[in-house]
Amino acid sequence: MWLLRFALGAGIVGLLLGLALLIPGVRSQLEWRLDAAAGVMRGWIYPGDTLPTLVNPAVTPRETATRVLSPTATEIAISVATPTPIPASVTLFSPQWEKQDWNNCGPAALALGLRFYGWHGDQFDISDLLKPDRGDKNVNVEELAYYVRTRAGWLGVLYRVGGTVETLKRFIAQGFSVIIETSFELPEDEGGGGWTGHYLLLTGYDETEGVFVTQDTYWGPDRSVSYQVIDDDWRAFNRVFMVVYPLDQAETVEALLGPDLDLDFNRQRAIETAQAEIAADDGDGFAWANLGANLVYFERYAEAAEAYDTALARGLPWRFTRHHFGLYHAYYNVGRFEDVITLTEATLNRTPKAEEARLWHGWASFQMGDVLTAIEDFRAALQVNPNYLDAQYGLDFLGASP
């Protein structure tokens, strides 16, 4: 009898929740709380703070270190101009601040960056295109740049990796705000807490205090954050930075980038930075992952896979593959499809609306002969993001309907 009553009570609660979610105002307040609770429950079912370690019997971590740290074949000769001295302190215009919606720091930070140049939209104008499902927990920098190019055509946009504190200051000194992707520690009551990604808009710096002025869509506007904290947290994202600018200032932006305007040079320099950080601390998982990401750019997949093996062995946070997909590229392109399945499932078990993981799970399943699972995965990815062209391509390739 008690079991019947429990089932009846649960059914009534579920019905009431379903009805409540049909009311827009109530839905906006309940959705994120339900998602956070589900995140905690998934953490109980699939515990662990780090991604699984993969074993490549052909390579030991020390062999990987020796081989990857050897001189690379890519050398690009570009003259480097002496930097122009910059002011000791710069404070730019602070755009009207708005607090990010649930899982929406990327669109919210870009909204502030566009508002810096007089744009009148908000974060939802951006997220409606880039992540129409609020449960999608990631927008990558390529997607943000895509929005600028296709919806704000009077502005230009460039992004590069391997930035430095000096790079950021140089742009700010010339009047350009800069968006960076960085690390963030979630409070315990949000999905169980822990490491995740976050976007910041930088609008100033002060050499005397050693701080940047940040527009943080989670914590608030005009916050001072030390250079060291910025760099430490930024490192986990290969120190990627994005600059939005008026089209008539394109030459200025390109001059500020200097040799990093050349994508190959930029990636080669980022490889060298990762190598130097590994030499200083072989246990730095983020440095190994950055090395892997930059090797993927040059399609040096075997070396990249070895670097990622070592990164995983050193320990990467379980949310890492919400934001970084170079691991999938590397393992897939060297035929390690079971490892792609292992990593994507580790992600999907705790973040079921990660469309990128769903896509790569589909391709790895296809390569292992499971076409039906591949089709299901591509459809699931499109359900999360109907604008996800990679998933649509997968269905087209297999001759399947959405």
C-alpha positions in Angstrom: 0.0 0.0 0.0 2.8 2.5 0.9 4.4 1.8 -2.5 1.2 2.6 -4.3 0.9 5.8 -2.3 4.5 6.8 -3.0 4.0 6.2 -6.7 0.7 8.2 -6.7 2.4 11.0 -4.8 5.4 11.1 -7.2 3.0 11.1 -10.2 1.1 14.0 -8.8 4.3 16.0 -8.1 5.5 15.2 -11.6 2.2 16.4 -13.1 2.3 19.6 -11.1 5.9 20.3 -12.1 5.0 19.6 -15.8 2.1 22.1 -15.6 4.3 24.6 -13.8 6.9 24.4 -16.5 4.3 25.5 -19.1 4.1 28.9 -17.4 7.0 31.0 -18.9 7.8 32.9 -15.7 7.7 29.9 -13.5 9.6 27.8 -16.1 12.5 30.3 -16.2 12.9 30.0 -12.4 12.4 26.3 -12.1 14.5 25.0 -15.1 17.9 26.0 -13.8 17.0 24.7 -10.3 15.9 21.3 -11.7 19.0 21.2 -13.9 21.2 21.9 -10.9 19.5 19.2 -8.9 19.9 16.8 -11.8 23.6 17.7 -12.0 24.1 16.8 -8.4 22.2 13.5 -8.8 24.3 12.6 -11.9 27.4 13.4 -9.8 26.2 10.8 -7.3 25.6 8.2 -10.0 28.8 9.0 -11.8 31.2 10.2 -9.1 34.7 11.6 -9.7 36.4 14.9 -10.1 38.5 14.0 -13.2 38.1 12.5 -16.6 39.0 8.8 -17.1 42.7 8.0 -17.8 43.3 6.3 -21.1 46.0 3.8 -21.6 48.1 3.8 -24.8 50.4 0.8 -24.3 52.7 2.0 -27.1 53.7 5.2 -25.3 54.7 5.9 -21.7 54.2 9.5 -20.3 58.0 10.0 -20.1 58.5 8.9 -23.7 55.8 11.3 -24.7 57.5 14.1 -23.0 60.8 13.4 -24.7 59.3 13.0 -28.1 56.8 15.9 -28.1 59.3 18.3 -26.7 61.7 17.8 -29.5 62.0 20.5 -32.2 59.0 20.8 -34.5 59.0 20.9 -38.2 56.9 24.1 -38.4 59.0 27.2 -38.5 57.6 30.5 -39.6 59.9 33.5 -40.0 58.1 36.7 -39.2 59.8 39.8 -37.9 58.6 41.0 -34.5 58.4 44.8 -34.0 59.4 46.3 -30.7 56.2 47.0 -28.7 55.2 50.6 -28.2 55.2 51.6 -24.6 51.7 51.7 -23.1 50.2 53.9 -20.3 50.5 52.7 -16.7 46.7 52.7 -16.3 43.8 52.6 -18.7 40.1 52.5 -18.0 37.7 52.1 -20.9 34.0 52.7 -21.1 32.0 50.1 -19.1 29.0 48.9 -21.1 25.7 48.5 -19.4 26.0 45.3 -17.4 23.6 42.4 -17.4 23.7 39.3 -15.3 24.0 36.1 -17.2 21.2 33.7 -17.4 21.7 30.0 -16.5 24.6 28.5 -18.5 24.8 31.7 -20.5 28.1 33.4 -19.7 29.4 33.3 -23.4 26.4 35.1 -24.9 26.2 37.5 -22.0 29.9 38.4 -22.2 29.6 38.9 -26.0 26.5 41.1 -25.4 28.6 43.4 -23.2 31.4 43.3 -25.8 29.0 44.3 -28.6 27.3 46.9 -26.4 30.8 48.5 -26.0 30.3 49.5 -29.6 26.7 50.7 -29.4 24.8 47.4 -30.0 21.3 47.4 -28.4 20.6 43.7 -28.0 21.0 41.4 -25.1 22.4 37.9 -24.3 19.2 36.2 -25.4 19.5 37.6 -29.0 22.8 35.7 -29.1 21.9 32.5 -27.2 18.7 32.1 -29.3 21.0 31.4 -32.3 24.0 29.8 -30.6 22.4 27.7 -27.9 18.6 27.6 -28.2 18.3 25.0 -25.5 19.1 26.6 -22.1 20.5 23.3 -20.9 23.3 23.5 -23.4 26.2 24.4 -21.1 28.8 25.5 -23.6 29.3 28.1 -26.3 32.8 28.1 -27.8 34.8 31.0 -29.1 34.2 30.0 -32.7 30.5 30.3 -32.2 30.8 33.7 -30.6 32.9 34.9 -33.5 30.3 33.4 -35.9 27.6 35.5 -34.3 29.6 38.7 -34.8 30.3 37.9 -38.4 26.7 37.0 -39.3 24.6 39.3 -37.0 26.9 42.3 -36.4 28.5 42.8 -39.8 29.6 46.4 -39.2 32.1 45.0 -36.7 35.1 42.8 -37.2 36.2 40.0 -34.9 39.5 38.1 -34.4 40.5 35.5 -31.9 43.8 33.8 -31.2 45.3 31.5 -28.6 48.5 31.8 -26.5 47.8 35.3 -25.3 49.8 37.0 -22.6 49.0 39.6 -20.0 51.0 42.0 -22.1 48.8 41.2 -25.2 45.7 42.0 -23.2 47.1 45.3 -21.9 48.3 46.3 -25.4 44.8 46.0 -26.9 43.1 47.8 -24.0 45.6 50.6 -24.2 44.5 51.1 -27.8 40.8 51.3 -26.8 39.7 47.7 -27.5 37.9 45.7 -24.9 38.9 42.0 -24.9 36.9 38.8 -24.2 38.8 35.8 -22.7 37.7 32.3 -21.8 38.9 31.4 -18.4 38.3 29.0 -15.5 35.6 29.3 -12.8 34.7 27.5 -9.6 31.0 26.9 -9.4 29.3 27.2 -6.0 28.3 23.8 -4.5 24.6 24.6 -5.0 25.1 24.8 -8.8 25.4 21.4 -10.3 27.5 20.2 -7.4 30.1 22.9 -7.8 33.7 22.6 -9.1 35.7 23.6 -12.1 34.1 24.9 -15.2 34.6 27.5 -18.0 33.7 31.2 -17.9 33.9 34.2 -20.2 35.1 37.7 -19.1 35.2 41.1 -20.8 38.3 43.1 -19.9 37.9 46.9 -20.0 40.9 48.2 -18.2 44.2 47.6 -16.3 46.3 49.2 -13.7 50.1 48.5 -13.6 50.5 49.9 -10.1 48.0 47.5 -8.6 48.7 44.7 -11.1 45.0 44.2 -12.0 42.6 44.1 -14.9 39.2 45.7 -14.8 36.7 42.9 -15.6 33.1 42.9 -16.6 31.9 39.6 -15.1 28.4 38.5 -16.0 28.3 36.3 -12.9 29.9 38.3 -10.1 29.3 41.9 -11.3 30.7 44.8 -13.3 34.0 46.7 -12.9 35.8 44.1 -10.7 39.5 44.3 -10.2 41.3 40.9 -10.7 45.1 40.5 -10.5 47.2 39.7 -13.5 48.3 36.5 -11.9 44.8 35.2 -11.2 43.7 36.1 -14.7 46.7 34.2 -16.2 46.3 31.2 -13.9 42.7 30.7 -14.7 43.1 31.6 -18.4 45.7 29.0 -19.0 43.2 26.1 -18.9 41.7 27.5 -22.1 45.0 27.8 -24.1 44.9 31.5 -23.3 42.3 32.2 -26.0 41.3 35.8 -26.5 38.8 37.5 -28.8 38.7 41.2 -30.0 35.7 42.8 -31.5 36.4 46.1 -33.3 34.9 48.6 -35.8 35.8 47.6 -39.4 37.7 50.8 -40.0 40.1 49.8 -37.3 41.1 46.5 -38.7 44.6 47.6 -39.6 45.2 48.7 -36.0 44.0 45.4 -34.6 46.2 43.5 -37.0 49.2 45.6 -36.1 48.6 44.9 -32.4 48.5 41.2 -33.1 51.8 41.5 -34.9 53.2 38.1 -36.0 50.3 36.4 -34.2 48.1 37.6 -37.1 49.5 34.5 -38.9 47.5 31.6 -37.6 50.4 29.1 -38.0 52.8 31.4 -36.2 50.3 31.9 -33.4 49.8 28.1 -32.9 53.5 27.4 -33.2 54.2 30.0 -30.5 51.5 28.4 -28.3 53.2 25.0 -28.7 56.4 26.5 -27.5 54.6 28.1 -24.5 53.1 24.8 -23.6 56.4 23.0 -23.9 58.1 25.6 -21.6 55.3 25.1 -19.0 55.7 21.3 -19.2 59.4 21.6 -18.8 58.8 23.7 -15.7 56.1 21.4 -14.3 55.7 18.0 -15.9 52.6 17.4 -13.8 50.6 20.3 -15.3 47.7 18.6 -17.0 46.4 21.9 -18.6 49.8 22.5 -20.2 49.8 19.0 -21.7 46.2 19.6 -23.0 47.2 22.9 -24.5 50.1 21.2 -26.3 47.6 18.6 -27.6 45.2 21.3 -28.8 47.9 23.2 -30.7 49.3 20.0 -32.3 45.7 19.1 -33.5 45.7 22.5 -35.3 48.7 21.3 -37.3 47.0 17.8 -37.8 49.8 16.2 -35.9 47.3 13.8 -34.4 49.6 11.1 -33.2 51.6 13.5 -31.1 48.5 15.3 -30.0 47.0 12.0 -28.8 50.1 11.3 -26.8 50.0 14.7 -25.2 46.3 14.2 -24.3 47.1 10.8 -22.8 49.6 12.5 -20.5 47.2 15.3 -19.7 44.5 12.8 -18.7 47.1 10.9 -16.6 48.0 14.1 -14.8 44.3 14.9 -14.2 41.8 17.0 -16.1 38.5 18.2 -14.5 35.5 16.2 -15.5 33.9 19.2 -17.1 37.0 19.7 -19.4 35.4 18.0 -22.4 32.3 20.2 -22.1 34.6 23.0 -23.4 37.5 21.3 -25.2 37.1 19.0 -28.2 40.7 18.5 -29.4 40.9 15.2 -27.5 38.1 13.8 -29.8 39.8 15.1 -32.9 43.1 13.5 -31.9 41.9 10.1 -30.8 39.5 9.8 -33.7 42.1 10.6 -36.3 44.5 8.0 -35.0 41.7 5.4 -35.0 41.3 5.2 -31.2 37.5 5.1 -31.5 36.9 3.2 -28.3 38.7 6.0 -26.4 36.5 8.6 -28.1 33.5 6.5 -26.9 35.0 6.4 -23.3 35.5 10.2 -23.2 32.2 11.2 -24.8 30.2 8.9 -22.5 32.0 10.3 -19.5 30.8 13.7 -20.6 27.3 12.7 -21.6 26.7 10.8 -18.4 26.9 14.1 -16.5 26.1 16.6 -19.3 23.6 14.9 -21.5 23.0 18.1 -23.6 26.6 18.4 -24.7 26.0 18.3 -28.5 29.7 18.2 -29.4 30.2 15.0 -27.3 27.1 13.6 -28.9 28.5 14.3 -32.3 31.8 12.6 -31.7 30.1 9.7 -30.0 28.1 9.3 -33.2 31.2 9.4 -35.5 33.1 6.9 -33.3 30.1 4.6 -33.2 29.8 4.8 -37.0 33.5 3.8 -37.4 32.9 0.9 -35.1 30.0 -0.3 -37.3 27.1 0.9 -35.2 25.2 3.1 -37.7 22.0 3.2 -35.8 23.6 4.7 -32.7 25.4 7.2 -34.9 22.1 8.3 -36.4 20.5 8.6 -32.9 23.5 10.7 -31.7 23.3 13.1 -34.6 19.6 13.5 -34.1 20.1 14.1 -30.4 22.7 16.7 -31.1 20.3 18.5 -33.4 17.6 18.3 -30.9 19.8 20.3 -28.5 20.9 22.7 -31.2 18.9 22.7 -34.4 21.5 25.0 -35.9 24.4 22.5 -35.4 25.5 22.0 -39.0 28.1 19.3 -38.1 25.3 17.1 -36.8 23.2 17.8 -39.9 26.1 16.8 -42.0 26.4 13.5 -40.1 22.8 12.7 -40.9 23.2 13.7 -44.5 26.3 11.6 -44.8 24.4 8.6 -43.5 21.4 9.3 -45.6 19.1 9.7 -42.6 16.4 12.3 -41.8 16.6 14.7 -38.8 
